Amino acid sequence: MSLDEFGLIERIRRRTGARADIVLGIGDDAALLQPAPGQQLVVTTDTLNIGVHFPAETPAADIGWKALAVNLSDLAAMGATPAWCSLSLSLPDASAQWVDEFAQGFFALADLHGIALIGGDTTRGPLSISITAMGQVAAGQALRRDGAQPGDDIWVSGVPGEAGLALALWQQKVLDVSRVADDSAHEHLRLRLARPTPRVELGRALRGVATAAVDVSDGLLADLGHICARSGVAADVLENALPASAAAQQCALSAAFNALRASAGDDYELCFTAPQAQRQALHETMASVAVPLTRIGYIRAGTGLQVINQEGGVVVLSKQGYNHFAGIGK
Amino acid sequence: MSLDEFGLIERIRRRTGARADIVLGIGDDAALLQPAPGQQLVVTTDTLNIGVHFPAETPAADIGWKALAVNLSDLAAMGATPAWCSLSLSLPDASAQWVDEFAQGFFALADLHGIALIGGDTTRGPLSISITAMGQVAAGQALRRDGAQPGDDIWVSGVPGEAGLALALWQQKVLDVSRVADDSAHEHLRLRLARPTPRVELGRALRGVATAAVDVSDGLLADLGHICARSGVAADVLENALPASAAAQQCALSAAFNALRASAGDDYELCFTAPQAQRQALHETMASVAVPLTRIGYIRAGTGLQVINQEGGVVVLSKQGYNHFAGIGK
């Protein structure tokens, strides 16, 4: 079944959730929203293109999930509570089945976080999904990149590098992104790439605790580098402290994982800084949001970022992040 | 000169304007904005794809202008005051010259309306521009599609159909969209397609005057049909009352124009309804915002929409609007 533009919009609209602060949702020239008093608005936009941000064979439901996840991850890094989003969907043709599967993945994640779709656009063109997500945070409470202080600890959530390992396995035709893997370790890795978990609850819990935060989308060191640049500080990362991947170990891929974990993108974990006095509070946060947090280094005065190995030497890294103009399509 | 993703963002960022309500602009995980107290938020998203929404030979500056214009037009139709926007730009390659020209057109219009770019995304892919524009309007003051009442007049701004005529002339290779036309009438038509004027001032002036409003993006009758459907009313449009095009007349194209004016899209005029008691007020509005307003029919009880010719007969129209899945690329 093929759809026209209006059939496609209707198919998506009927899935969207309700919120009391939506005065007018999809169906007018624009959405009309009632921001909460005393809150600031947090706005982010991220686009996923076929062949650049996901392999062509990625299931529609995974694309729907991930397109929203990367935006929720930005809200998480600001400590914001998700509220509304708009979706611009370019499709080469409008298959009802594809749209329904896309919507299934998209709304599965949207409903988890109470974010409502309030508008958007559907156009004909190569597959591309652009989402603008809006959240709210009390004035002065947002997490920013520019607050890191010398002496702060550097923390990271989860296990950055697993998504990059899954991507490498797909490129080597070891992992099929389009179906469930045969064993749980490979499936864990596949889901880290296909269905990243935005750390929304963690971001909210870090308000008043973290001094700076960023989400790990371009690579751990590249994104930590953004904190350093904006805060005017330097970072020492202890190679030995970087989280290990149990899944990589089970797949006998620890060496490959270790080569990727500081530089691979697409994990959507949070990297943040916090005073040493917050260590106990962060251990409690870890338990309450059920996300592993690892202390991986410290902030010092100066500029730049270095990785220090077990012997105290500085590790030289050839690639410190992911540039979307170099994309996976190459 | 070719750019990487970060060079491209920097090239756009340095052009963007300032606003006191931007707590954090481009450069963090998300923008942080301070909505004005008592205001509601108006949000719209529109995407333009090469070959679908504009010919491939369109100059970059015109693409930049138009991509923002179609979004400002939606804010205008809500009576909103533009505030902030985000830009997602997919480019097949990142040429510094192309980006500078795009930014020139984009910011020329942005600066006219005081809308600031607060974030976005640049990715590699076929040329596509997705913008989310945000505006503000006092609670309860937004223009909507659902307020038309039987007995209301139907009004339209400007001369819908001129953009459609320009598109037809381009398709017939009479008009070159990539350069200034030889005579002023053809140039007028070209600019109606390439540089539409969002009716932002008019939209704001219609608050408290119009009962319903829509922007003419898909075609006059198609968009008026949205008002009828949402308001639960019918519309009679007087064919004879539809605005004539002086430019079309100068080009000896009145017949072609008349065949298009009720159905062609892309004009970004406002179509709205208002009580007869507002006629004098609307003549004053017309003078104050310097946009022609034409009364083209009336709302009555019932459903549907008909065009009535000079003899009182009902005109049958074969095409009532523009479906983006049928696009100009076909």
Interface residues (C-beta under 8 A of the other chain):
Chain A: L3 D4 E5 F6 L8 V23 L24 G27 D28 D29 A30 A31 L32 L33 Q34 P35 P37 Q39 Q40 L41 V42 V43 T44 T45 D46 T47 L48 N49 I50 G51 V52 H53 D74 L75 A77 M78 A80 W84 S86 L87 S88 S90 A94 I118 G119 G120 D121 T122 T123 R124 G125 P126 S128 S130 T132 M134 G135 V137 A139 A142 R144 R145 D146 A213 V214 D215 R230 N323 H324 F325 A326 G327 G329
Chain B: L3 D4 E5 F6 L8 V23 L24 G27 D28 D29 A30 A31 L32 L33 Q34 P35 P37 Q39 Q40 L41 V42 V43 T44 T45 D46 T47 L48 N49 I50 G51 V52 H53 D74 L75 A77 M78 A80 W84 S86 L87 S88 S90 A94 I118 G119 G120 D121 T122 T123 R124 G125 P126 S128 S130 T132 M134 G135 V137 A139 A142 R144 R145 D146 A213 V214 D215 R230 N323 H324 F325 A326 G327 G329
